[in-house]
């Protein structure tokens, strides 16, 4: 009997139905020889893939630039770039679509898409701080639960009404439960991305929204597992249900009891301050992430489940959490997510959308949105949250992102929804995010909490009252200089000092910004940077027992928004002076903090007046004026003259307080005068901002290297100035009557070490 020479894959009809057509391609079609040897690169796999990724990246970059004035989130531009290459726009040309998306390239794109969303989900899990869920207050818990179940109830009720009163296509009717669930889900990643774009991560509103979204995400995951288990039971597949549950429990057991201890071993074997070993990164990403995904494929579990839980098991912060984010995020965002956008965009076809279906789907989407907003607004208002803020919480919780789009794709793949419904849900999700983001930016201003009606300054504080200082620490080297400044501030029993120490830590490797308080009587025995800083200030408090009180905090947040924590703590503790350390070698991120606040030499003089009362300190006040003007009618304000007179009166008989007047005519003479001061000073105090049109500083602004320090402050810290003294640049706080700047920080005293 003659045997058939056909491939069993091509003759097996069931395989054709389940997997689609089988494509055969000659060996060696991966890399092109080049156009000079007669090859068409677009016929080869690698050039085709790189052109797809490169083109969508180019389009996304252009769209980001175009949409930036409209305050659009970045993922909107990324997804729109993929959609633009698909059949909705450029790909509507059949020749382009067939050449740019040939069948042989789709399998590779599918693999890249799944890898992209797998590692993206893993990074989302790394950023999740599980302890936030345990620490979440009652309001976040109620919002998280209500914002998922309320839209789920309303969409299911709407589905029941439509089934009873509206004649629908059978396939659309069967899609209603899936549409309702997909529109009720709240994924933490989308909320995190929106808050990051809006720079609200560590704002009061942002913390509440993040906590609530984590709880809501947990509710949606649990609900999905329960529904799937009930489906198994309903279909009578009890054995499959038991195996599925055992597989999930086994996965959790391995992650908690095997993977997590291995991660702690990696941390233990990484010296503090050192980067993560490459072997540890490879072990985590290949053996754990990819191995877990392989296990999920074998047992029928969604690979994203393993990725999210494995990411949550990674200890947050350095060296492992931040190290993985630092090494993986660039590759994921530059290569894998564009692949996701390309492959996702080719499935979206706006030309398939019909008015009848669009109306019904939009009704479901709006019903889910309304349910989320109501689920957030009602408990928020009950807890005395302002109405506008409560409404914004609902809008932020309604935003959707990459993981939501992946769930849409999963529903399309399983045929829970049609291609038309899929396209409609994607377009509406993009549209809602595009509307919500600029609306929130317009309505919510975290700096408004910082504006005060009564100034709190050293100049206006009571002579024998308590002085409250907020001292920020960026590096351990700041501690010694800060304690020296605090010691020079002359703490006495009649005028004690309360010091609030705030350690500034950049947020890397976790999503939830933290502002934690350290109890000095319950310090950890570990030798971490935070512990060493707290111990140093604890010893300073003990040396000044009875006149100095110290309380330590740590702020973990993105440096571009960490000023929210500085300002919030300054407000809560009613401080009169905020000291922020400054190095000229600091990165751009930390300098952003120091751009935020308003001037005065009088505040520097007031601080110097207090220092002059210290028995071991000599203070020299130098008043520089224009000597071509009448000495009485100087351009100084009456308040400046009054402050100088007060200094003279208070320290008239004080031999350690010296007052000098120096007359100059132009900017170069000011420079020469400052250079002539020479050595002998340990600390120099100067106001940050001065009159721009003054002849005393004319031409100096053009040579200013670090504008955060002001013209004089930059000059005193330049390499040309031969003095080893620390420089404290003082800036006075404006009140409600002053012009409010973009920033929320209104007290900044800067120190160049």
C-alpha positions as CSV (number, residue, x, y, z in Angstrom):
1,X,0.0,0.0,0.0
2,X,1.4,3.4,-1.0
3,X,1.9,5.8,1.8
4,X,0.8,9.4,1.6
5,X,3.7,11.9,1.4
6,X,1.6,14.8,2.7
7,X,2.5,16.3,6.0
8,X,0.1,15.1,8.8
9,X,-0.2,18.8,9.8
10,X,-1.7,19.6,6.4
11,X,-4.0,16.6,6.3
12,X,-5.4,17.0,9.8
13,X,-8.6,19.0,9.5
14,X,-9.0,19.4,13.2
15,X,-5.6,21.1,13.4
16,X,-6.5,23.4,10.6
17,X,-9.7,24.4,12.4
18,X,-8.0,24.9,15.7
19,X,-4.7,26.5,14.8
20,X,-5.3,27.9,11.3
21,X,-3.3,27.3,8.1
22,X,0.3,26.0,8.4
23,X,2.9,28.0,6.6
24,X,6.0,26.5,5.3
25,X,9.1,28.6,4.5
26,X,12.5,27.6,3.2
27,X,15.4,27.4,5.6
28,X,17.6,30.6,5.8
29,X,14.8,33.1,5.3
30,X,15.6,34.8,8.6
31,X,18.3,37.3,7.5
32,X,18.5,39.0,4.2
33,X,21.7,39.1,2.1
34,X,21.0,42.7,1.2
35,X,19.6,44.7,-1.8
36,X,23.0,44.8,-3.5
37,X,22.8,41.0,-3.9
38,X,19.3,41.1,-5.3
39,X,17.3,40.3,-2.0
40,X,14.2,42.1,-0.9
41,X,14.7,42.5,2.8
42,X,10.9,42.7,3.5
43,X,10.7,39.1,2.4
44,X,12.9,38.1,5.4
45,X,11.8,37.7,9.0
46,X,14.3,39.9,10.9
47,X,14.2,42.9,8.6
48,X,10.4,42.8,8.6
49,X,10.2,42.6,12.4
50,X,12.7,45.5,12.9
51,X,10.8,47.6,10.3
52,X,7.5,47.0,12.1
53,X,9.0,47.9,15.5
54,X,10.9,50.9,14.1
55,X,7.9,52.3,12.3
56,X,5.5,52.1,15.2
57,X,8.2,53.6,17.5
58,X,8.6,56.5,15.1
59,X,4.8,57.1,14.8
60,X,4.4,56.8,18.6
61,X,7.2,59.4,19.2
62,X,5.7,61.8,16.7
63,X,2.2,61.4,18.3
64,X,3.7,62.0,21.7
65,X,5.1,65.3,20.6
66,X,1.9,66.3,18.9
67,X,-0.3,65.3,21.9
68,X,2.0,66.7,24.6
69,X,0.2,70.1,24.6
70,X,-3.0,68.3,25.1
71,X,-1.7,66.5,28.2
72,X,-2.2,63.1,26.8
73,X,-0.8,60.0,28.5
74,X,2.0,58.2,26.8
75,X,0.3,54.9,26.2
76,X,-2.4,56.7,24.1
77,X,0.3,57.7,21.6
78,X,1.8,54.1,21.6
79,X,-1.6,52.4,20.9
80,X,-2.6,55.0,18.3
81,X,0.8,54.4,16.6
82,X,-0.1,50.7,16.3
83,X,-3.6,51.4,15.2
84,X,-2.4,53.8,12.5
85,X,-0.3,51.0,10.9
86,X,-3.3,48.7,11.0
87,X,-6.3,48.4,8.7
88,X,-7.9,51.5,10.4
89,X,-5.5,53.9,8.6
90,X,-2.4,53.0,6.6
91,X,-3.1,49.3,6.6
92,X,-6.4,49.9,4.9
93,X,-4.4,49.8,1.7
94,X,-4.4,46.1,0.9
95,X,-1.0,46.1,-0.8
96,X,0.6,47.8,2.2
97,X,-1.1,45.5,4.7
98,X,-0.1,42.3,2.8
99,X,3.5,43.4,2.5
100,X,3.8,44.8,6.1
101,X,1.7,42.1,7.8
102,X,2.3,38.9,5.8
103,X,1.0,35.7,7.4
104,X,4.5,34.4,8.1
105,X,5.2,37.4,10.4
106,X,2.1,37.1,12.5
107,X,3.3,34.2,14.5
108,X,6.5,36.1,15.5
109,X,4.5,39.2,16.3
110,X,2.2,37.1,18.5
111,X,5.2,35.7,20.4
112,X,6.7,39.2,20.8
113,X,3.4,40.6,21.9
114,X,3.0,37.9,24.6
115,X,6.5,38.3,25.8
116,X,6.0,42.0,25.9
117,X,2.8,41.9,28.0
118,X,4.3,39.1,30.1
119,X,7.4,41.1,31.2
120,X,5.3,44.3,31.4
121,X,3.0,42.5,33.8
122,X,5.9,41.2,35.8
123,X,7.3,44.8,36.1
124,X,3.8,45.9,37.3
125,X,3.9,43.2,39.9
126,X,7.3,44.3,41.0
127,X,6.0,47.8,41.6
128,X,3.0,46.7,43.6
129,X,3.6,47.0,47.3
130,X,1.5,44.3,48.9
131,X,1.7,45.9,52.3
132,X,-0.3,48.8,51.0
133,X,-3.4,46.6,50.8
134,X,-2.9,45.7,54.5
135,X,-2.3,49.3,55.5
136,X,-5.2,50.7,53.3
137,X,-7.7,52.7,55.3
138,X,-11.4,52.1,55.4
139,X,-12.0,54.6,52.6
140,X,-9.6,53.0,50.1
141,X,-11.1,49.6,50.9
142,X,-14.6,50.7,50.3
143,X,-13.8,52.5,47.1
144,X,-11.8,49.6,45.8
145,X,-14.6,47.1,46.4
146,X,-17.4,49.4,45.3
147,X,-15.7,50.6,42.1
148,X,-15.6,47.0,40.8
149,X,-18.8,45.5,42.0
150,X,-21.1,48.5,41.4
151,X,-20.3,48.7,37.6
152,X,-20.5,44.9,37.4
153,X,-24.0,45.0,38.9
154,X,-25.1,47.9,36.7
155,X,-23.8,46.3,33.4
156,X,-25.4,43.0,34.3
157,X,-28.7,44.7,35.0
158,X,-28.5,46.6,31.7
159,X,-27.7,43.3,29.9
160,X,-30.9,41.8,31.4
161,X,-33.0,44.7,30.3
162,X,-31.6,44.6,26.7
163,X,-32.2,40.9,26.5
164,X,-35.8,41.4,27.5
165,X,-36.8,44.4,25.4
166,X,-34.3,44.7,22.5
167,X,-34.0,42.2,19.7
168,X,-30.3,41.4,19.2
169,X,-28.0,39.2,17.3
170,X,-27.3,36.0,19.2
171,X,-23.5,36.5,19.1
172,X,-23.9,40.0,20.5
173,X,-26.2,38.8,23.2
174,X,-23.7,36.1,24.2
175,X,-21.0,38.8,24.4
176,X,-22.9,41.0,26.9
177,X,-21.5,39.3,30.1
178,X,-17.9,39.6,28.8
179,X,-18.4,43.3,27.9
180,X,-19.8,44.0,31.3
181,X,-16.9,42.3,33.1
182,X,-14.2,43.9,30.9
183,X,-15.7,47.4,31.5
184,X,-16.0,46.7,35.3
185,X,-12.3,45.7,35.7
186,X,-9.9,48.2,37.2
187,X,-6.2,47.5,36.6
188,X,-3.6,49.0,38.8
189,X,-1.2,49.5,35.9
190,X,-3.5,52.0,34.1
191,X,-4.0,54.1,37.3
192,X,-0.3,54.1,38.0
193,X,0.6,55.2,34.5
194,X,-2.0,58.1,34.5
195,X,-0.8,59.3,37.9
196,X,2.8,59.2,36.8
197,X,2.0,61.3,33.7
198,X,0.1,63.7,35.9
199,X,2.9,63.8,38.5
200,X,0.3,63.0,41.2
201,X,1.9,59.7,42.5
202,X,2.7,61.0,46.0
203,X,-0.1,63.5,46.3
204,X,-2.9,63.0,48.8
205,X,-5.3,62.1,45.9
206,X,-2.8,59.9,44.2
207,X,-2.1,57.8,47.2
208,X,-5.8,57.2,47.8
209,X,-6.4,56.3,44.1
210,X,-3.4,53.9,44.0
211,X,-4.5,52.1,47.2
212,X,-8.1,51.8,45.9
213,X,-7.0,50.5,42.5
214,X,-4.9,47.8,44.0
215,X,-7.8,46.6,46.0
216,X,-10.1,46.8,43.0
217,X,-7.6,44.8,40.9
218,X,-7.5,42.1,43.5
219,X,-11.3,41.9,43.5
220,X,-11.4,41.6,39.7
221,X,-8.8,38.8,39.7
222,X,-10.6,36.8,42.4
223,X,-13.9,37.3,40.6
224,X,-12.4,36.0,37.4
225,X,-11.0,32.9,39.1
226,X,-14.4,32.2,40.8
227,X,-16.4,32.6,37.6
228,X,-14.0,30.2,35.8
229,X,-14.3,27.7,38.5
230,X,-18.1,27.9,38.5
231,X,-18.1,27.4,34.7
232,X,-16.1,24.2,35.2
233,X,-18.6,23.0,37.8
234,X,-21.6,24.0,35.6
235,X,-20.2,22.1,32.7
236,X,-19.7,19.0,34.9
237,X,-15.9,19.1,34.5
238,X,-15.2,18.4,38.2
239,X,-11.9,16.7,37.5
240,X,-10.6,19.7,35.4
241,X,-11.7,22.1,38.2
242,X,-9.8,20.2,40.8
243,X,-6.7,20.0,38.6
244,X,-6.9,23.7,37.8
245,X,-7.2,24.6,41.5
246,X,-4.3,22.3,42.5
247,X,-2.2,23.8,39.7
248,X,-2.8,27.3,40.9
249,X,-2.1,26.4,44.5
250,X,1.1,24.7,43.5
251,X,2.2,27.8,41.5
252,X,1.6,30.0,44.6
253,X,3.4,27.5,46.8
254,X,6.5,27.5,44.6
255,X,6.5,31.3,44.3
256,X,6.1,31.9,48.1
257,X,8.2,29.0,49.4
258,X,10.9,28.6,46.7
259,X,11.2,31.7,44.6
260,X,10.9,34.3,47.3
261,X,13.5,32.8,49.6
262,X,15.9,32.6,46.6
263,X,15.3,36.3,46.0
264,X,16.1,37.1,49.7
265,X,19.3,35.0,49.3
266,X,20.2,37.2,46.2
267,X,19.7,40.4,48.3
268,X,21.8,39.0,51.1
269,X,24.7,38.2,48.7
270,X,24.6,41.7,47.1
271,X,26.6,44.3,49.1
272,X,24.9,47.5,49.9
273,X,25.3,50.1,47.2
274,X,26.3,47.5,44.6
275,X,24.3,46.7,41.5
276,X,22.6,43.4,41.1
277,X,24.7,40.6,39.6
278,X,23.9,39.7,36.0
279,X,23.5,36.1,36.9
280,X,20.8,37.0,39.4
281,X,18.9,38.9,36.8
282,X,19.1,36.0,34.3
283,X,18.0,33.6,36.9
284,X,15.0,35.7,37.8
285,X,13.9,36.4,34.3
286,X,14.5,33.0,32.7
287,X,14.1,30.4,35.4
288,X,11.4,32.1,37.3
289,X,9.4,34.3,34.8
290,X,9.7,32.2,31.7
291,X,9.7,28.9,33.6
292,X,6.6,30.0,35.4
293,X,5.0,31.0,32.1
294,X,5.8,27.5,30.6
295,X,4.3,25.9,33.7
296,X,1.1,27.9,33.2
297,X,0.9,27.0,29.5
298,X,1.1,23.3,30.4
299,X,-1.5,23.4,33.2
300,X,-3.9,25.8,31.4
301,X,-3.3,28.8,33.6
302,X,-3.0,32.3,32.1
303,X,0.7,33.2,32.0
304,X,-0.1,36.7,33.2
305,X,-1.2,35.2,36.5
306,X,2.3,33.8,37.2
307,X,3.9,37.1,36.0
308,X,1.8,39.3,38.3
309,X,2.2,37.1,41.4
310,X,5.9,36.5,40.8
311,X,6.4,40.3,40.5
312,X,4.5,40.9,43.7
313,X,6.8,38.4,45.4
314,X,10.0,40.4,44.5
315,X,11.1,42.4,47.6
316,X,10.6,46.1,46.7
317,X,13.4,48.6,46.5
318,X,17.1,48.0,46.0
319,X,18.9,46.0,45.1
320,X,16.5,43.4,43.6
321,X,13.3,45.3,42.9
322,X,15.0,48.4,41.6
323,X,17.7,46.4,39.8
324,X,15.2,44.4,37.8
325,X,13.2,47.5,36.9
326,X,16.4,49.3,35.9
327,X,17.7,46.5,33.7
328,X,14.4,45.3,32.2
329,X,12.3,48.4,31.7
330,X,14.2,49.9,28.9
331,X,14.1,46.7,26.8
332,X,10.4,46.2,27.5
333,X,9.4,49.8,26.6
334,X,11.7,50.1,23.6
335,X,11.3,46.7,21.9
336,X,8.6,44.5,23.4
337,X,5.8,47.1,24.0
338,X,6.1,48.5,20.4
339,X,5.7,44.9,19.2
340,X,2.5,44.7,21.3
341,X,1.3,47.9,19.8
342,X,1.9,46.7,16.2
343,X,0.2,43.4,16.7
344,X,-2.6,44.9,18.8
345,X,-3.2,47.7,16.2
346,X,-3.6,45.3,13.3
347,X,-6.7,43.8,15.0
348,X,-8.4,47.2,15.3
349,X,-10.4,48.1,12.3
350,X,-12.7,51.2,12.6
351,X,-14.2,50.4,9.2
352,X,-16.0,47.4,10.7
353,X,-17.8,49.5,13.3
354,X,-21.6,49.9,12.6
355,X,-23.9,52.5,14.2
356,X,-26.3,49.9,15.7
357,X,-23.6,47.9,17.6
358,X,-21.7,51.1,18.5
359,X,-24.7,52.5,20.3
360,X,-25.3,49.4,22.4
361,X,-21.5,48.9,23.3
362,X,-21.2,52.6,24.1
363,X,-24.2,52.3,26.4
364,X,-22.4,49.5,28.3
365,X,-19.2,51.4,28.5
366,X,-21.0,54.5,29.8
367,X,-22.9,52.4,32.3
368,X,-19.6,50.9,33.6
369,X,-18.0,54.3,33.8
370,X,-21.0,55.7,35.7
371,X,-20.9,52.7,38.1
372,X,-17.2,53.3,38.8
373,X,-17.6,57.0,39.3
374,X,-20.6,56.5,41.7
375,X,-18.7,53.8,43.5
376,X,-15.9,56.3,44.2
377,X,-17.9,59.5,44.7
378,X,-20.4,58.3,47.3
379,X,-18.0,56.8,49.9
380,X,-15.6,59.7,49.3
381,X,-18.2,62.4,50.0
382,X,-19.4,60.4,53.0
383,X,-15.8,60.7,54.4
384,X,-15.8,64.5,53.8
385,X,-13.6,64.4,50.7
386,X,-14.3,67.5,48.6
387,X,-16.9,66.9,45.8
388,X,-14.4,67.8,43.0
389,X,-11.7,65.5,44.4
390,X,-14.3,62.7,44.8
391,X,-15.3,63.1,41.2
392,X,-11.7,63.1,40.1
393,X,-11.1,59.8,42.0
394,X,-13.9,58.2,40.0
395,X,-12.4,59.5,36.7
396,X,-8.9,58.3,37.6
397,X,-10.2,54.8,38.6
398,X,-12.0,54.6,35.2
399,X,-8.9,54.9,33.1
400,X,-7.7,51.8,31.1
401,X,-4.3,50.8,29.9
402,X,-2.1,48.1,28.4
403,X,-3.3,45.2,30.6
404,X,-6.9,46.1,29.9
405,X,-6.2,46.0,26.2
406,X,-4.6,42.6,26.6
407,X,-7.8,41.4,28.3
408,X,-9.7,42.7,25.3
409,X,-7.4,40.7,23.0
410,X,-7.8,37.6,25.1
411,X,-11.6,38.0,24.9
412,X,-11.3,38.3,21.1
413,X,-9.1,35.3,20.9
414,X,-11.5,33.2,22.9
415,X,-14.4,34.6,20.8
416,X,-16.1,36.1,23.8
417,X,-16.4,39.3,21.8
418,X,-16.4,40.0,18.1
419,X,-13.8,42.0,16.1
420,X,-16.3,44.8,15.8
421,X,-17.0,45.0,19.6
422,X,-13.2,44.7,20.2
423,X,-12.5,47.7,18.0
424,X,-15.3,49.8,19.6
425,X,-14.0,49.0,23.1
426,X,-10.4,49.9,22.2
427,X,-11.4,53.2,20.6
428,X,-13.7,54.2,23.5
429,X,-11.0,53.3,26.1
430,X,-8.5,55.5,24.3
431,X,-11.0,58.3,24.0
432,X,-11.9,58.2,27.7
433,X,-8.3,58.3,28.8
434,X,-7.6,61.2,26.4
435,X,-10.5,63.2,27.9
436,X,-9.9,62.3,31.6
437,X,-6.2,63.1,31.8
438,X,-6.3,66.8,30.8
439,X,-9.5,67.2,32.8
440,X,-7.8,65.9,36.0
441,X,-4.8,68.1,35.3
442,X,-7.1,71.1,34.9
443,X,-9.2,70.5,38.0
444,X,-6.7,69.2,40.5
445,X,-3.8,71.3,41.8
446,X,-1.8,69.7,44.6
447,X,0.0,72.9,45.3
448,X,-3.2,74.7,46.5
449,X,-2.8,72.9,49.9
450,X,0.5,74.6,50.3
451,X,-0.7,78.1,49.9
452,X,-1.1,79.7,53.3
453,X,-2.6,83.0,54.5
454,X,-0.2,83.5,57.4
455,X,3.5,83.4,56.8
456,X,5.7,81.1,59.0
457,X,9.2,82.5,58.9
458,X,12.2,83.0,61.2
459,X,11.8,86.8,60.8
460,X,8.3,86.8,62.2
461,X,8.7,84.1,64.8
462,X,8.7,84.8,68.5
463,X,12.1,85.5,70.0
464,X,11.7,83.1,72.9
465,X,9.4,80.6,71.0
466,X,10.1,77.2,69.5
467,X,11.8,77.1,66.1
468,X,10.6,74.2,63.9
469,X,13.0,73.1,61.1
470,X,12.5,70.5,58.4
471,X,15.9,69.2,57.4
472,X,16.0,67.1,54.2
473,X,18.7,64.4,53.7
474,X,19.6,63.3,50.2
475,X,22.9,61.5,51.0
476,X,24.6,60.4,54.2
477,X,27.2,63.1,53.7
478,X,24.5,65.7,54.4
479,X,24.1,64.6,58.0
480,X,27.3,66.2,59.5
481,X,26.7,69.6,57.8
482,X,23.0,69.6,58.8
483,X,23.8,68.8,62.4
484,X,26.4,71.6,62.4
485,X,23.8,74.1,61.1
486,X,21.2,72.9,63.6
487,X,23.8,73.3,66.4
488,X,24.6,76.8,65.1
489,X,20.9,77.7,65.3
490,X,21.4,78.2,69.0
491,X,18.8,75.9,70.6
492,X,18.1,77.0,74.2
493,X,15.5,76.1,76.8
494,X,13.8,79.4,76.2
495,X,13.9,78.8,72.4
496,X,14.2,75.1,71.7
497,X,14.4,73.6,68.2
498,X,12.1,70.8,66.8
499,X,13.8,69.1,63.9
500,X,11.9,67.0,61.4
501,X,14.4,65.0,59.4
502,X,13.1,63.8,56.0
503,X,15.2,61.3,54.1
504,X,14.7,61.7,50.3
505,X,14.7,58.4,48.5
506,X,14.0,58.1,44.7
507,X,11.1,55.7,43.9
508,X,12.6,52.8,41.9
509,X,11.2,49.3,41.7
510,X,7.9,49.9,43.5
511,X,4.9,51.9,42.5
512,X,3.5,53.1,45.8
513,X,5.1,56.3,47.1
514,X,5.7,56.1,50.9
515,X,6.0,58.6,53.6
516,X,7.0,56.7,56.7
517,X,7.8,57.8,60.3
518,X,10.7,56.3,62.2
519,X,10.3,55.6,65.9
520,X,13.8,56.1,67.4
521,X,13.1,53.7,70.2
522,X,12.2,50.9,67.8
523,X,15.1,51.1,65.3
524,X,16.0,48.1,63.2
525,X,19.3,46.4,63.9
526,X,20.1,46.3,60.2
527,X,22.9,48.5,59.0
528,X,20.9,50.3,56.2
529,X,21.3,53.9,55.1
530,X,18.0,54.9,56.8
531,X,19.0,53.3,60.1
532,X,22.4,55.1,60.1
533,X,20.8,58.5,59.4
534,X,18.2,58.1,62.1
535,X,20.9,57.0,64.6
536,X,23.1,60.0,63.8
537,X,20.2,62.4,64.5
538,X,19.2,60.4,67.6
539,X,22.7,61.0,68.9
540,X,22.5,64.7,68.1
541,X,19.2,64.9,70.1
542,X,20.9,63.1,73.1
543,X,23.8,65.6,73.0
544,X,21.3,68.4,73.1
545,X,18.9,66.9,75.6
546,X,16.1,69.2,76.6
547,X,16.7,71.8,73.9
548,X,16.4,69.7,70.7
549,X,13.6,67.3,69.7
550,X,14.2,65.1,66.6
551,X,11.6,63.2,64.6
552,X,12.7,61.2,61.5
553,X,10.8,60.4,58.3
554,X,11.5,58.8,55.0
555,X,9.9,59.8,51.7
556,X,10.1,57.3,48.8
557,X,8.8,59.1,45.7
558,X,9.8,60.2,42.2
559,X,12.2,63.2,42.6
560,X,10.2,65.3,40.2
561,X,7.2,65.1,42.6
562,X,8.9,64.6,45.9
563,X,8.4,68.2,46.7
564,X,4.7,67.3,47.5
565,X,6.0,65.3,50.5
566,X,8.4,68.1,51.6
567,X,5.6,70.6,51.4
568,X,3.0,68.4,53.1
569,X,5.3,67.6,56.0
570,X,6.2,71.3,56.4
571,X,2.5,72.2,56.5
572,X,1.6,69.5,59.0
573,X,4.5,70.3,61.3
574,X,4.1,74.1,61.0
575,X,7.8,74.6,60.3
576,X,9.5,77.9,59.8
577,X,12.5,76.7,57.9
578,X,13.1,74.0,55.3
579,X,16.7,73.0,54.5
580,X,17.3,71.1,51.3
581,X,20.9,69.9,50.6
582,X,22.4,70.7,47.3
583,X,25.4,69.5,45.4
584,X,26.5,70.9,42.0
585,X,27.0,67.2,41.0
586,X,23.4,66.4,41.8
587,X,21.4,65.0,38.9
588,X,18.7,66.9,37.2
589,X,16.0,65.1,39.2
590,X,17.1,66.4,42.6
591,X,17.6,69.9,41.2
592,X,14.0,70.1,40.1
593,X,13.1,70.0,43.8
594,X,15.2,73.0,44.5
595,X,13.6,75.1,41.8
596,X,10.4,75.3,43.8
597,X,9.8,78.5,46.2
598,X,10.4,82.7,46.9
599,X,13.4,85.0,48.1
600,X,14.6,87.2,50.8
601,X,17.8,88.5,52.2
602,X,15.8,89.5,55.3
603,X,15.1,85.9,56.1
604,X,18.8,85.1,55.9
605,X,19.5,88.0,58.2
606,X,16.9,86.8,60.6
607,X,18.5,83.3,60.7
608,X,22.0,84.9,61.2
609,X,20.6,87.1,64.0
610,X,19.5,83.9,65.8
611,X,23.0,82.3,65.2
612,X,24.7,85.4,66.6
613,X,23.2,84.6,70.0
614,X,25.2,81.4,70.2
615,X,28.1,81.9,72.6
616,X,30.6,80.2,70.3
617,X,29.7,81.7,67.0
618,X,30.8,85.0,65.4
619,X,28.4,86.5,62.7
620,X,29.5,89.0,60.1
621,X,26.7,90.9,58.2
622,X,27.9,92.5,55.0
623,X,25.5,95.1,53.4
624,X,26.3,95.7,49.8
625,X,24.8,98.9,48.3
626,X,25.2,101.1,45.2
627,X,27.6,103.9,46.3
628,X,26.5,106.3,43.6
629,X,23.1,106.7,45.2
630,X,22.2,108.6,48.3
631,X,22.9,106.4,51.3
632,X,19.5,107.2,52.8
633,X,17.5,106.8,49.6
634,X,18.8,103.4,48.7
635,X,16.8,101.1,46.4
636,X,16.3,98.8,49.4
637,X,12.7,98.6,50.7
638,X,11.8,100.1,54.1
639,X,11.5,96.5,55.4
640,X,15.1,95.7,54.5
641,X,16.3,98.8,56.4
642,X,14.1,98.0,59.3
643,X,15.6,94.4,59.5
644,X,19.1,95.8,59.4
645,X,18.3,98.3,62.2
646,X,16.8,95.5,64.3
647,X,20.0,93.5,63.9
648,X,22.1,96.5,65.1
649,X,19.9,97.1,68.1
650,X,19.8,93.5,69.2
651,X,23.5,93.0,68.9
652,X,24.7,96.5,69.8
653,X,26.8,95.2,72.7
654,X,27.6,91.8,71.2
655,X,31.3,91.6,70.3
656,X,30.6,88.5,68.2
657,X,28.2,90.3,65.8
658,X,29.9,92.5,63.2
659,X,28.1,94.7,60.7
660,X,29.8,96.1,57.5
661,X,28.6,98.3,54.6
662,X,30.3,98.0,51.3
663,X,29.6,100.3,48.3
664,X,30.0,99.1,44.7
665,X,28.9,100.5,41.4
666,X,28.4,97.5,39.1
667,X,28.4,93.7,38.9
668,X,32.2,93.1,38.4
669,X,32.8,95.1,41.6
670,X,30.4,92.9,43.5
671,X,32.4,89.8,42.3
672,X,35.7,91.4,43.4
673,X,34.2,92.3,46.8
674,X,33.0,88.7,47.4
675,X,36.3,87.2,46.3
676,X,38.1,89.5,48.7
677,X,36.3,88.0,51.7
678,X,38.9,85.2,51.7
679,X,39.0,82.4,54.3
680,X,37.7,82.4,57.9
681,X,34.1,81.6,57.3
682,X,32.5,78.3,58.1
683,X,29.0,79.1,56.8
684,X,27.7,81.8,54.4
685,X,24.0,82.8,54.4
686,X,22.6,84.6,51.4
687,X,19.1,85.3,49.9
688,X,18.3,83.6,46.7
689,X,16.6,86.1,44.5
690,X,17.6,89.7,44.0
691,X,16.3,92.6,41.8
692,X,17.1,91.6,38.2
693,X,17.7,95.2,37.0
694,X,20.0,96.1,39.9
695,X,23.4,97.4,38.8
696,X,25.0,95.4,41.7
697,X,24.3,92.1,39.8
698,X,24.3,93.5,36.2
699,X,25.8,90.9,33.8
700,X,26.2,88.2,36.5
701,X,23.1,86.3,35.5
702,X,24.8,85.4,32.1
703,X,27.6,83.6,34.0
704,X,25.3,81.8,36.5
705,X,25.8,78.0,36.2
706,X,23.3,76.8,38.8
707,X,20.2,79.1,38.8
708,X,18.6,77.2,41.6
709,X,21.1,78.9,44.0
710,X,20.5,82.4,42.6
711,X,23.2,84.7,41.3
712,X,25.1,85.4,44.5
713,X,24.7,81.8,45.8
714,X,26.1,80.4,42.5
715,X,29.0,82.8,42.8
716,X,29.8,81.8,46.3
717,X,29.8,78.1,45.4
718,X,31.8,78.4,42.2
719,X,35.3,76.9,41.8
720,X,36.7,80.5,41.4
721,X,35.7,81.4,44.9
722,X,38.5,80.3,47.2
723,X,36.6,79.4,50.3
724,X,35.7,76.0,51.9
725,X,32.6,77.4,53.7
726,X,29.2,75.8,53.3
727,X,26.6,78.0,51.7
728,X,23.0,78.3,52.9
729,X,20.8,80.0,50.3
730,X,17.6,81.2,51.9
731,X,14.3,81.8,50.3
732,X,11.3,83.3,52.0
733,X,7.8,81.8,51.9
734,X,5.0,83.6,50.0
735,X,1.5,83.7,51.3
736,X,-1.9,83.7,49.6
737,X,-1.5,87.4,48.7
738,X,1.7,86.6,46.6
739,X,1.7,85.1,43.2
740,X,1.5,81.3,43.5
741,X,4.0,79.5,41.3
742,X,3.5,76.1,39.6
743,X,5.3,74.3,42.4
744,X,3.8,73.3,45.8
745,X,7.1,74.0,47.7
746,X,7.2,77.5,49.1
747,X,10.0,77.1,51.7
748,X,13.4,76.3,50.4
749,X,16.7,76.9,52.3
750,X,19.5,75.5,50.3
751,X,22.9,74.3,51.3
752,X,25.9,73.6,49.1
753,X,28.2,71.1,50.7
